[in-house]
């Protein structure tokens, strides 16, 4: 239930179109609904401005489909870490669902109008980081942000990043996605006055420890203005970037 639906319900009670008992029936599953294997937070859309996101990892396709069915009234629904088999199950109950295989995301419903004239810039150190970056891109777009991309611009060829100077300086927030040693976030933060969200990825060789080296490198950055999300958490970065972009509100 979103704010407009709640307002409409209260207006119907006020006008006498429905009685209090009927309204209570409609509010019965607010703020959450227990469906046995999950407790769905229907109130989150009112609290946070975006519905609860479905993490598909660890859930069966049927469980994801059942959750999506019960959340249908929430408007735009986002499901993360989804494989093709999960999408097939969701599409049976939500024919308008769209699948982004590179990002591993399912989006049900249309994204809201752009909330700001500004944009989020997502940059990657290498091509191998693109799947995590695309998770951030689709998440931010689904939340109503305009997103620009600059991929494969890591510190091994710094001139590639410098060629993106105009995009970097114009962004309201930058998401820097990198594996290996994770140096990209520090370099980007040293160039811009916008917040930088660093995303370590599990891309790298043995001593990268599946992204731990990049995570520690980003946490130990000497450049101020960098926040760090978990390894391969493109969703978390895209969500935070969109919140920042929404509050910034104007084109830089």
BADRENNU-441431 format. One line per field, with one value per residue: y negated, x, z negated of N, C-alpha, C in turn; residue number from 1; chain. Coordinates in nm, 3 decimals, padded with zeros to 5 digits. Each point is the difference from the previous one (the first is absolute). Example, Ala and Ser with C-alpha at 12.3 -4.5 7.8 and 13.67 -1.06 7.14 Angstrom:
! residues 2
n.v	(00.569/-00.105);
n.u	(01.319/-00.035);
n.w	(-00.780/00.072);
ca.v	(-00.119/-00.119);
ca.u	(-00.089/00.082);
ca.w	(00.000/-00.006);
c.v	(-00.120/-00.109);
c.u	(00.090/-00.077);
c.w	(00.000/-00.073);
num	(1/2);
cadena	(A/A);
END
This chain:
! residues 252
n.v	(00.119/-00.090/-00.119/00.009/00.130/-00.032/-00.106/00.075/00.095/-00.090/-00.049/00.128/00.016/-00.111/00.039/00.109/-00.001/00.009/00.104/-00.024/00.093/-00.051/-00.120/00.050/00.059/-00.118/-00.046/00.113/-00.008/-00.106/-00.003/00.124/00.092/00.092/00.047/00.016/-00.003/-00.101/-00.110/-00.036/-00.088/00.004/-00.029/00.075/00.017/00.002/00.087/00.075/00.005/00.122/00.088/00.095/00.019/00.084/00.056/00.038/-00.038/00.132/-00.058/00.081/00.038/00.106/-00.003/-00.023/00.094/00.075/-00.038/00.017/00.110/00.022/-00.034/00.058/-00.030/00.038/00.028/-00.068/00.121/00.011/00.096/00.023/00.016/-00.030/00.130/00.058/00.102/-00.091/-00.056/00.124/00.027/-00.109/00.030/00.116/-00.071/-00.045/00.007/-00.107/00.110/-00.070/00.070/-00.033/00.091/-00.103/-00.073/00.105/-00.093/00.005/-00.068/-00.020/-00.040/-00.117/-00.044/-00.066/-00.115/-00.058/00.026/-00.010/-00.121/00.022/00.050/00.131/-00.001/00.108/00.015/00.068/00.077/00.109/00.072/00.071/-00.131/00.011/00.133/-00.025/-00.063/00.095/00.074/-00.078/00.011/00.126/00.020/-00.080/00.059/00.117/-00.066/-00.019/00.053/-00.107/00.093/-00.040/00.051/00.051/00.094/00.084/-00.074/00.119/00.008/00.118/-00.080/-00.081/-00.006/00.125/-00.005/-00.056/00.089/00.048/-00.094/-00.031/00.129/00.015/-00.113/00.056/00.109/00.033/00.121/00.054/00.106/00.034/00.081/00.072/00.091/00.110/-00.114/-00.027/-00.035/00.043/00.046/00.027/00.049/00.061/00.040/00.023/00.035/00.047/-00.087/00.098/00.052/00.086/00.088/00.063/00.075/00.074/00.055/00.118/-00.093/00.096/-00.002/00.099/-00.093/-00.007/00.133/00.020/-00.102/00.080/00.021/00.004/00.080/00.065/00.006/00.025/00.088/00.026/-00.044/-00.071/00.025/-00.116/00.030/00.108/00.058/00.110/00.073/00.104/00.108/-00.044/-00.098/00.026/00.086/00.028/00.003/00.069/00.070/00.006/00.029/00.075/00.044/00.005/00.060/00.070/00.001/00.031/00.067/-00.044/-00.040/00.065);
n.u	(00.084/-00.024/00.058/-00.001/00.035/00.087/00.040/-00.001/00.059/00.078/00.015/00.009/00.077/00.069/-00.005/00.030/00.089/00.084/-00.032/00.010/-00.095/-00.052/00.016/-00.046/-00.092/-00.005/-00.008/-00.068/00.052/-00.038/00.127/-00.034/00.036/-00.048/00.086/00.040/00.055/-00.086/00.051/-00.097/00.094/-00.132/00.044/00.096/-00.092/-00.084/00.079/00.035/-00.122/00.039/-00.066/-00.031/00.131/-00.021/00.068/00.031/00.124/-00.002/-00.074/-00.105/-00.003/-00.061/00.096/00.092/-00.056/-00.008/00.122/00.041/-00.073/00.045/00.110/-00.087/-00.068/00.125/-00.040/00.114/00.032/00.101/00.051/00.088/00.120/-00.062/-00.024/00.026/00.028/00.056/00.061/00.020/00.030/00.075/00.046/-00.015/00.044/00.105/-00.091/-00.014/00.045/00.109/00.082/00.095/00.032/00.058/-00.104/-00.065/-00.070/-00.110/-00.064/-00.092/-00.072/-00.054/00.123/00.017/-00.063/00.088/00.067/00.094/00.045/00.057/00.124/-00.011/00.128/-00.005/00.114/00.069/00.076/-00.075/00.011/00.085/00.007/-00.026/-00.005/00.095/00.068/-00.038/00.033/00.106/00.028/-00.039/00.064/00.099/-00.001/-00.011/00.089/00.015/00.122/00.050/00.049/00.125/00.069/00.105/00.011/00.072/00.000/00.054/00.069/-00.017/-00.101/00.065/00.060/-00.044/00.037/00.115/-00.016/-00.036/00.093/-00.057/-00.010/00.125/00.037/-00.079/00.050/-00.121/00.024/00.115/-00.031/00.102/00.001/00.067/00.072/00.079/00.073/-00.096/00.105/-00.089/-00.060/00.123/00.032/-00.117/00.006/00.125/-00.092/-00.095/-00.103/-00.042/-00.101/00.088/-00.072/00.083/00.012/00.052/00.069/-00.051/00.014/00.085/00.129/00.080/00.095/-00.090/00.009/-00.041/00.082/00.056/00.098/-00.093/-00.072/00.110/00.037/-00.126/-00.005/00.120/-00.092/00.096/-00.088/-00.036/-00.117/00.064/-00.113/-00.005/-00.048/-00.076/00.074/00.009/-00.013/-00.018/-00.089/00.077/00.095/-00.074/-00.042/00.120/00.053/-00.108/00.016/00.132/-00.015/-00.093/00.085/00.093/-00.079/00.122/00.001/00.112);
n.w	(00.000/00.097/-00.006/00.133/-00.006/-00.097/00.068/00.110/-00.074/-00.058/00.121/00.036/-00.107/00.025/00.128/-00.072/00.099/-00.102/-00.076/-00.129/-00.008/00.111/-00.054/-00.115/00.077/00.063/-00.126/00.011/00.123/-00.066/-00.040/-00.042/00.088/-00.081/00.091/-00.121/00.121/-00.001/-00.052/00.080/00.017/00.000/-00.120/00.057/00.093/-00.104/-00.063/00.108/00.054/-00.038/00.073/-00.087/00.002/00.100/-00.098/00.123/-00.030/00.003/00.093/-00.004/00.128/-00.055/-00.091/00.092/00.078/-00.110/-00.033/00.125/-00.007/-00.124/00.069/00.080/-00.108/-00.024/00.121/-00.006/00.045/-00.085/00.078/-00.098/00.059/00.112/00.011/00.117/-00.083/-00.077/00.103/00.043/-00.128/-00.008/00.120/-00.061/-00.103/00.069/00.097/-00.076/-00.060/-00.029/00.078/-00.087/00.092/00.061/-00.039/00.052/00.067/-00.074/00.094/-00.092/00.104/00.024/00.029/-00.113/00.015/00.081/-00.111/00.091/00.030/-00.118/-00.001/-00.001/-00.029/00.077/-00.068/00.090/-00.077/00.011/00.111/-00.075/-00.026/00.130/-00.024/-00.087/00.095/00.084/-00.105/-00.013/00.129/00.013/-00.114/00.032/00.121/-00.062/-00.071/00.130/-00.005/00.060/00.082/-00.018/00.105/-00.064/00.091/-00.074/-00.110/-00.029/-00.114/00.058/00.035/-00.081/00.120/-00.013/-00.126/00.032/00.097/-00.118/00.004/00.115/00.030/-00.041/00.058/00.091/-00.056/-00.045/00.048/-00.040/00.073/-00.078/00.105/-00.091/00.064/00.013/00.008/00.089/00.076/00.087/-00.108/-00.044/00.120/00.013/-00.126/00.045/00.092/-00.080/-00.002/00.079/-00.071/-00.048/00.065/-00.080/00.107/-00.098/00.099/00.025/00.095/00.035/-00.024/-00.028/-00.004/00.099/-00.027/00.127/00.010/-00.088/00.089/00.096/-00.076/-00.042/00.128/00.033/-00.099/00.052/00.086/00.059/00.096/-00.053/-00.055/-00.046/00.039/-00.074/00.102/-00.017/-00.001/00.125/-00.088/00.129/-00.048/-00.105/00.094/00.087/-00.104/-00.059/00.118/00.017/-00.125/00.022/00.116/-00.063/-00.102/00.088/00.084/00.029/00.126/-00.008);
ca.v	(-00.119/-00.124/-00.112/-00.036/00.101/-00.021/-00.122/00.032/00.082/-00.085/-00.087/00.080/00.014/-00.131/-00.027/00.100/00.101/00.126/-00.019/00.021/00.142/00.028/-00.061/00.083/00.119/-00.036/-00.035/00.114/00.045/-00.111/-00.023/00.114/00.116/00.126/00.104/00.127/00.003/-00.138/-00.106/-00.105/-00.134/-00.085/-00.137/-00.061/-00.100/-00.124/-00.047/-00.026/-00.049/00.109/00.125/00.099/00.066/00.145/00.067/00.132/00.100/00.078/00.027/00.078/-00.079/-00.011/-00.096/-00.135/-00.030/-00.023/-00.132/-00.100/-00.005/-00.070/-00.138/-00.059/-00.133/-00.096/-00.077/00.054/00.100/00.037/00.126/00.005/00.129/00.091/00.076/00.017/00.084/-00.085/-00.090/00.075/00.016/-00.131/-00.044/00.068/-00.074/-00.142/-00.002/-00.124/00.003/-00.009/00.063/-00.054/00.114/-00.041/-00.053/00.095/-00.070/00.003/-00.120/00.014/-00.132/-00.107/-00.086/-00.131/-00.109/-00.044/-00.083/-00.112/-00.024/00.047/00.140/00.088/00.055/00.128/00.028/00.127/00.012/00.092/00.059/00.104/-00.061/-00.052/00.055/-00.067/-00.138/-00.001/00.013/-00.136/-00.082/00.034/-00.036/-00.146/-00.038/00.046/-00.092/-00.130/-00.083/00.012/00.060/00.003/00.106/-00.011/00.133/00.039/-00.122/00.019/-00.071/00.056/-00.092/-00.114/-00.093/00.034/-00.067/-00.144/-00.031/-00.009/-00.109/-00.077/00.083/00.010/-00.127/-00.036/00.095/-00.028/00.105/00.095/00.136/00.052/00.146/00.050/00.115/-00.009/-00.074/-00.095/-00.137/-00.093/-00.089/-00.107/-00.091/-00.076/-00.094/-00.109/-00.085/-00.056/-00.049/00.075/00.123/00.119/00.129/00.099/00.137/00.101/00.120/00.123/00.019/-00.010/00.123/00.067/-00.085/-00.093/00.066/-00.016/-00.136/-00.052/-00.098/-00.124/-00.053/-00.061/-00.115/-00.108/-00.046/-00.071/-00.110/-00.126/-00.108/-00.014/-00.003/00.133/00.102/00.132/00.104/00.135/00.059/00.032/-00.054/-00.106/-00.045/-00.094/-00.123/-00.068/-00.049/-00.116/-00.106/-00.061/-00.082/-00.124/-00.075/-00.053/-00.112/-00.107/-00.062/-00.091/00.034/-00.066);
ca.u	(-00.084/00.076/-00.067/-00.120/-00.102/-00.047/-00.080/-00.126/-00.079/-00.051/-00.102/-00.121/-00.060/-00.054/-00.119/-00.101/-00.004/00.022/-00.005/00.126/00.033/00.061/00.133/00.086/00.034/00.103/00.122/00.036/00.137/00.091/00.115/00.064/-00.085/00.069/-00.042/00.060/00.145/00.048/-00.085/00.015/-00.006/-00.079/00.006/00.129/-00.019/-00.038/00.109/00.125/-00.022/00.020/-00.049/00.099/00.067/00.006/00.128/-00.037/00.098/-00.045/-00.144/-00.038/-00.077/-00.141/-00.008/00.014/-00.124/-00.107/00.024/-00.031/-00.146/-00.058/00.048/-00.036/-00.061/00.101/00.050/00.124/00.063/00.134/00.050/00.144/00.071/-00.098/00.039/-00.106/-00.110/-00.083/-00.076/-00.108/-00.106/-00.060/-00.074/-00.129/-00.094/00.014/00.041/00.071/00.133/00.112/00.120/00.129/00.086/00.135/-00.010/-00.068/-00.113/-00.134/-00.077/-00.143/-00.062/00.076/00.069/-00.063/00.061/00.129/-00.020/00.093/00.066/00.137/00.019/00.097/00.100/00.055/00.126/00.064/00.143/00.019/-00.119/-00.050/-00.080/-00.125/-00.123/-00.031/-00.034/-00.133/-00.094/-00.015/-00.067/-00.143/-00.061/-00.017/-00.099/-00.131/-00.042/-00.032/00.117/00.069/00.130/00.100/00.099/00.137/00.052/00.137/00.082/00.076/00.126/00.106/00.008/-00.068/-00.046/-00.139/-00.084/00.009/-00.086/-00.139/00.000/-00.125/-00.103/00.032/-00.023/-00.141/-00.085/-00.040/00.063/00.073/00.016/00.126/-00.005/00.133/00.056/00.145/00.036/-00.107/00.053/-00.078/-00.082/00.084/00.037/-00.120/-00.032/00.096/-00.029/-00.135/-00.052/-00.123/00.020/00.041/-00.035/00.095/-00.052/00.101/-00.053/00.078/00.087/00.141/00.077/-00.001/00.016/-00.113/-00.088/-00.140/-00.048/00.038/00.107/-00.062/-00.079/00.089/00.062/-00.099/-00.024/00.119/00.031/00.045/-00.079/-00.128/-00.121/-00.026/-00.066/00.026/-00.099/00.056/00.055/-00.097/-00.132/-00.042/-00.133/00.013/00.059/-00.100/-00.105/00.053/00.025/-00.127/-00.045/00.079/-00.036/-00.134/00.006/00.077/-00.114/00.021/00.110/00.124);
ca.w	(00.000/00.003/-00.066/00.075/-00.029/-00.136/00.002/00.068/-00.092/-00.106/00.058/00.018/-00.133/-00.035/00.081/-00.027/00.106/-00.069/-00.145/-00.070/00.005/00.130/00.001/-00.083/00.078/00.097/-00.073/-00.084/00.025/-00.014/00.085/00.065/00.025/-00.025/00.095/-00.043/00.017/00.008/-00.054/00.100/-00.060/00.089/-00.049/00.033/00.103/-00.067/-00.085/00.070/00.135/00.097/-00.059/-00.041/00.112/-00.018/00.023/00.050/-00.041/-00.115/00.012/00.117/00.097/-00.042/-00.111/00.056/00.073/-00.098/-00.059/00.102/00.014/-00.114/-00.001/00.129/-00.015/-00.045/00.113/00.056/-00.087/00.043/-00.054/00.026/00.003/00.061/00.117/00.101/-00.049/-00.085/00.088/00.064/-00.099/-00.025/00.119/00.000/-00.085/00.034/00.141/00.034/-00.060/00.092/-00.056/00.040/-00.035/-00.040/-00.136/-00.087/-00.061/00.056/-00.032/00.028/00.000/00.062/-00.097/-00.020/00.077/-00.052/-00.119/00.001/00.128/-00.009/00.036/-00.066/00.091/-00.043/00.069/-00.037/00.028/00.111/00.061/-00.089/-00.107/00.057/-00.057/-00.128/00.035/00.058/-00.110/-00.055/00.101/00.010/-00.128/-00.006/00.100/-00.047/-00.105/00.059/00.029/00.128/-00.024/00.106/-00.019/00.050/-00.034/00.033/-00.010/-00.122/-00.019/00.085/00.113/-00.063/00.103/00.033/-00.099/00.022/00.114/-00.051/-00.098/00.001/-00.066/-00.142/-00.067/00.009/-00.071/-00.138/-00.082/00.083/-00.050/00.053/-00.013/00.032/-00.068/-00.019/-00.121/-00.030/-00.006/00.080/-00.084/-00.054/00.108/00.036/-00.107/00.004/00.115/00.001/-00.128/-00.028/-00.078/00.075/-00.061/00.049/00.002/00.029/00.065/-00.021/00.115/-00.033/-00.013/-00.131/-00.118/-00.015/-00.097/00.042/-00.023/-00.132/00.017/00.048/-00.111/-00.099/00.063/00.006/-00.137/-00.045/00.090/-00.061/00.059/-00.072/00.081/00.055/-00.083/00.058/-00.022/-00.008/00.122/00.106/-00.035/00.090/-00.042/-00.111/00.050/00.083/-00.089/-00.070/00.098/00.037/-00.114/00.001/00.120/-00.023/-00.093/00.062/00.062/00.112/00.087/-00.043);
c.v	(-00.124/-00.114/-00.040/00.098/-00.019/-00.124/00.028/00.081/-00.087/-00.094/00.076/00.024/-00.131/-00.030/00.099/00.105/00.140/-00.025/00.034/00.145/00.039/-00.058/00.081/00.126/-00.029/-00.032/00.118/00.041/-00.115/-00.015/00.123/00.116/00.126/00.106/00.133/-00.001/-00.141/-00.094/-00.124/-00.137/-00.095/-00.147/-00.073/-00.107/-00.135/-00.059/-00.049/-00.056/00.102/00.131/00.091/00.073/00.149/00.049/00.145/00.110/00.070/00.030/00.086/-00.090/-00.017/-00.098/-00.144/-00.041/-00.030/-00.137/-00.110/-00.016/-00.083/-00.147/-00.078/-00.142/-00.108/-00.087/00.066/00.094/00.039/00.130/00.016/00.143/00.109/00.070/00.018/00.082/-00.078/-00.094/00.072/00.019/-00.132/-00.044/00.068/-00.077/-00.151/-00.012/-00.124/-00.006/-00.006/00.055/-00.063/00.103/-00.040/-00.049/00.101/-00.059/00.024/-00.127/00.024/-00.139/-00.103/-00.084/-00.133/-00.105/-00.040/-00.098/-00.122/-00.018/00.049/00.148/00.067/00.049/00.128/00.029/00.135/-00.006/00.088/00.052/00.107/-00.052/-00.043/00.065/-00.066/-00.145/-00.009/00.022/-00.137/-00.089/00.025/-00.036/-00.150/-00.047/00.038/-00.090/-00.143/-00.091/00.020/00.047/-00.008/00.107/-00.043/00.127/00.022/-00.121/00.006/-00.063/00.059/-00.082/-00.128/-00.100/00.029/-00.068/-00.151/-00.044/-00.014/-00.119/-00.074/00.077/00.005/-00.129/-00.041/00.086/-00.050/00.099/00.099/00.134/00.058/00.149/00.058/00.124/-00.023/-00.072/-00.110/-00.145/-00.103/-00.101/-00.116/-00.102/-00.087/-00.105/-00.118/-00.099/-00.077/-00.054/00.069/00.119/00.116/00.124/00.107/00.141/00.096/00.121/00.118/00.032/-00.016/00.135/00.044/-00.091/-00.107/00.055/-00.030/-00.138/-00.059/-00.107/-00.134/-00.067/-00.073/-00.124/-00.120/-00.056/-00.083/-00.116/-00.124/-00.119/-00.010/00.002/00.133/00.084/00.132/00.095/00.136/00.049/00.042/-00.055/-00.120/-00.056/-00.105/-00.133/-00.079/-00.061/-00.128/-00.116/-00.070/-00.085/-00.133/-00.088/-00.065/-00.124/-00.117/-00.084/-00.091/00.048/-00.079/-00.081);
c.u	(00.088/-00.084/-00.128/-00.114/-00.058/-00.089/-00.138/-00.091/-00.061/-00.108/-00.131/-00.071/-00.068/-00.130/-00.113/-00.013/00.029/-00.004/00.135/00.043/00.067/00.141/00.098/00.042/00.113/00.133/00.055/00.146/00.101/00.034/00.065/-00.098/00.084/-00.053/00.071/00.151/00.060/-00.101/00.023/-00.027/-00.073/00.010/00.126/-00.012/-00.038/00.116/00.120/-00.017/00.024/-00.035/00.115/00.055/00.013/00.141/-00.030/00.095/-00.047/-00.147/-00.025/-00.073/-00.146/-00.017/00.009/-00.128/-00.115/00.015/-00.036/-00.150/-00.062/00.042/-00.044/-00.054/00.101/00.053/00.122/00.065/00.133/00.041/00.145/00.054/-00.092/00.059/-00.117/-00.119/-00.092/-00.085/-00.116/-00.117/-00.071/-00.086/-00.136/-00.105/00.004/00.050/00.077/00.141/00.107/00.125/00.124/00.106/00.140/00.001/-00.060/-00.120/-00.129/-00.071/-00.144/-00.063/00.093/00.071/-00.071/00.063/00.133/-00.021/00.090/00.055/00.144/00.012/00.103/00.097/00.056/00.124/00.054/00.148/00.023/-00.131/-00.061/-00.087/-00.139/-00.126/-00.041/-00.042/-00.141/-00.109/-00.025/-00.078/-00.150/-00.072/-00.027/-00.105/-00.141/-00.053/-00.019/00.117/00.047/00.141/00.086/00.103/00.137/00.072/00.143/00.093/00.089/00.138/00.115/00.018/-00.073/-00.053/-00.145/-00.097/00.000/-00.084/-00.147/-00.019/-00.133/-00.113/00.022/-00.038/-00.147/-00.092/-00.036/00.061/00.065/00.008/00.124/00.010/00.134/00.034/00.148/00.033/-00.099/00.041/-00.088/-00.077/00.082/00.035/-00.119/-00.030/00.096/-00.026/-00.130/-00.038/-00.129/00.030/00.038/-00.039/00.087/-00.060/00.114/-00.064/00.094/00.089/00.146/00.066/00.006/00.004/-00.108/-00.103/-00.147/-00.058/00.041/00.109/-00.057/-00.082/00.088/00.068/-00.094/-00.029/00.116/00.039/00.044/-00.079/-00.134/-00.117/-00.036/-00.073/00.010/-00.113/00.069/00.048/-00.113/-00.139/-00.035/-00.136/00.010/00.057/-00.100/-00.111/00.047/00.023/-00.128/-00.056/00.075/-00.042/-00.137/00.004/00.082/-00.091/00.022/00.118/00.124/00.060);
c.w	(00.000/-00.057/00.073/-00.025/-00.139/-00.008/00.062/-00.092/-00.109/00.051/00.022/-00.133/-00.039/00.074/-00.024/00.108/-00.053/-00.150/-00.063/00.006/00.130/00.009/-00.083/00.073/00.099/-00.067/-00.082/00.016/-00.002/-00.149/00.062/00.010/-00.017/00.096/-00.030/00.008/00.009/-00.063/00.086/-00.061/00.096/-00.038/00.047/00.107/-00.060/-00.080/00.080/00.140/00.107/-00.070/-00.043/00.122/-00.032/00.031/00.038/-00.047/-00.128/00.000/00.123/00.099/-00.040/-00.115/00.051/00.072/-00.095/-00.066/00.100/00.018/-00.112/-00.004/00.123/-00.012/-00.037/00.114/00.060/-00.101/00.061/-00.068/00.042/-00.004/00.055/00.122/00.095/-00.050/-00.093/00.085/00.067/-00.096/-00.025/00.118/00.010/-00.080/00.028/00.143/00.041/-00.059/00.109/-00.069/00.059/-00.037/-00.045/-00.144/-00.097/-00.070/00.077/-00.045/00.042/-00.012/00.062/-00.107/-00.013/00.091/-00.063/-00.115/-00.002/00.139/00.000/00.032/-00.091/00.107/-00.060/00.084/-00.046/00.031/00.123/00.055/-00.089/-00.113/00.048/-00.058/-00.132/00.027/00.056/-00.106/-00.064/00.096/00.001/-00.130/-00.005/00.100/-00.046/-00.111/00.051/00.030/00.144/-00.028/00.126/-00.034/00.052/-00.042/00.051/00.002/-00.124/00.002/00.080/00.127/-00.037/00.102/00.039/-00.096/00.022/00.119/-00.040/-00.094/-00.006/-00.067/-00.150/-00.074/00.001/-00.083/-00.140/-00.098/00.096/-00.071/00.068/-00.031/00.043/-00.081/-00.023/-00.132/-00.034/00.000/00.069/-00.086/-00.055/00.107/00.039/-00.106/-00.004/00.113/-00.012/-00.138/-00.039/-00.091/00.092/-00.080/00.062/-00.012/00.032/00.067/-00.026/00.119/-00.042/-00.012/-00.146/-00.121/-00.012/-00.098/00.026/-00.038/-00.133/00.011/00.046/-00.110/-00.100/00.058/00.003/-00.140/-00.052/00.091/-00.076/00.055/-00.072/00.097/00.063/-00.104/00.073/-00.033/00.004/00.136/00.094/-00.026/00.087/-00.037/-00.109/00.045/00.083/-00.083/-00.071/00.095/00.039/-00.113/-00.003/00.117/-00.017/-00.088/00.057/00.089/00.117/00.083/-00.042/00.115);
num	(1/2/3/4/5/6/7/8/9/10/11/12/13/14/15/16/17/18/19/20/21/22/23/24/25/26/27/28/29/30/31/32/33/34/35/36/37/38/39/40/41/42/43/44/45/46/47/48/49/50/51/52/53/54/55/56/57/58/59/60/61/62/63/64/65/66/67/68/69/70/71/72/73/74/75/76/77/78/79/80/81/82/83/84/85/86/87/88/89/90/91/92/93/94/95/96/97/98/99/100/101/102/103/104/105/106/107/108/109/110/111/112/113/114/115/116/117/118/119/120/121/122/123/124/125/126/127/128/129/130/131/132/133/134/135/136/137/138/139/140/141/142/143/144/145/146/147/148/149/150/151/152/153/154/155/156/157/158/159/160/161/162/163/164/165/166/167/168/169/170/171/172/173/174/175/176/177/178/179/180/181/182/183/184/185/186/187/188/189/190/191/192/193/194/195/196/197/198/199/200/201/202/203/204/205/206/207/208/209/210/211/212/213/214/215/216/217/218/219/220/221/222/223/224/225/226/227/228/229/230/231/232/233/234/235/236/237/238/239/240/241/242/243/244/245/246/247/248/249/250/251/252);
cadena	(A/A/A/A/A/A/A/A/A/A/A/A/A/A/A/A/A/A/A/A/A/A/A/A/A/A/A/A/A/A/A/A/A/A/A/A/A/A/A/A/A/A/A/A/A/A/A/A/A/A/A/A/A/A/A/A/A/A/A/A/A/A/A/A/A/A/A/A/A/A/A/A/A/A/A/A/A/A/A/A/A/A/A/A/A/A/A/A/A/A/A/A/A/A/A/A/A/A/A/A/A/A/A/A/A/A/A/A/A/A/A/A/A/A/A/A/A/A/A/A/A/A/A/A/A/A/A/A/A/A/A/A/A/A/A/A/A/A/A/A/A/A/A/A/A/A/A/A/A/A/A/A/A/A/A/A/A/A/A/A/A/A/A/A/A/A/A/A/A/A/A/A/A/A/A/A/A/A/A/A/A/A/A/A/A/A/A/A/A/A/A/A/A/A/A/A/A/A/A/A/A/A/A/A/A/A/A/A/A/A/A/A/A/A/A/A/A/A/A/A/A/A/A/A/A/A/A/A/A/A/A/A/A/A/A/A/A/A/A/A/A/A/A/A/A/A/A/A/A/A/A/A);
END
